[in-house]
């Protein structure tokens, strides 16, 4: 769960998918049909969370991405597996 603030209200956010990649990274994958300001705000907080976890170093390497089409998923997985 990741907390974020949108329009002055604290919300709780549960990522859609946590995927352990072959390179030992953990990918948080969000799947969205459309984008709006609240989703963009969530991703800003998600990015901060990822940076904090990676800076800490005790929980491995993490990354995130968002898919707006099912056809995106394979390319997203390939991209983060190679980084």
C-alpha positions in Angstrom: 0.0 0.0 0.0 1.2 3.5 -0.9 -0.3 6.6 0.5 -0.7 9.6 -1.6 -2.4 13.0 -1.3 -4.9 14.2 -3.9 -6.9 17.4 -3.5 -5.8 17.6 0.1 -7.1 14.1 1.0 -4.9 11.1 1.9 -5.7 8.1 -0.2 -4.4 4.5 -0.1 -3.1 3.0 -3.3 -2.6 -0.7 -4.0 -0.5 -1.5 -7.1 -2.2 -3.6 -9.8 0.7 -6.0 -10.2 4.0 -6.8 -8.5 6.2 -8.8 -10.9 9.6 -10.4 -10.0 11.7 -10.2 -13.1 14.5 -12.5 -14.1 17.1 -9.8 -13.3 15.8 -9.9 -9.7 14.1 -6.5 -10.0 10.5 -6.1 -8.8 8.3 -4.3 -11.3 5.2 -2.5 -10.2 2.9 -2.6 -13.2 -0.2 -0.3 -13.4 -2.9 -1.0 -15.9 -5.1 1.9 -16.9 -7.8 2.3 -19.5 -7.6 6.0 -19.4 -5.5 8.6 -17.6 -6.6 11.4 -15.4 -5.0 13.8 -12.9 -5.5 11.5 -9.9 -3.7 8.6 -11.7 -0.8 11.0 -12.5 -0.7 12.1 -8.9 -0.5 8.4 -7.8 2.4 7.8 -10.1 4.3 10.8 -8.7 4.0 9.3 -5.2 4.8 5.9 -6.6 8.0 7.3 -8.2 9.0 8.8 -4.8 8.3 5.5 -3.1 10.4 3.6 -5.6 13.3 6.0 -5.2 13.1 5.7 -1.4 13.1 1.9 -1.6 16.0 1.8 -4.0 17.9 4.3 -1.9 17.4 2.2 1.2 18.9 -0.9 -0.7 17.5 -3.6 1.7 14.6 -4.6 -0.5 16.3 -5.1 -3.8 15.9 -3.0 -6.9 12.4 -1.8 -7.9 10.9 -0.1 -11.0 7.5 0.8 -12.2 5.6 1.3 -15.4 2.0 1.9 -16.6 0.3 0.1 -19.5 -2.7 1.6 -21.3 -3.0 -1.3 -23.8 -2.6 -5.0 -23.3 -0.2 -5.0 -26.2 2.2 -2.8 -24.1 2.9 -5.4 -21.5 5.4 -7.5 -23.4 7.5 -4.5 -24.3 7.3 -3.2 -20.7 8.5 -6.5 -19.3 11.3 -6.7 -21.9 12.4 -3.1 -21.2 12.7 -3.6 -17.4 14.2 -7.0 -17.7 17.2 -5.6 -19.7 17.9 -2.5 -17.5 
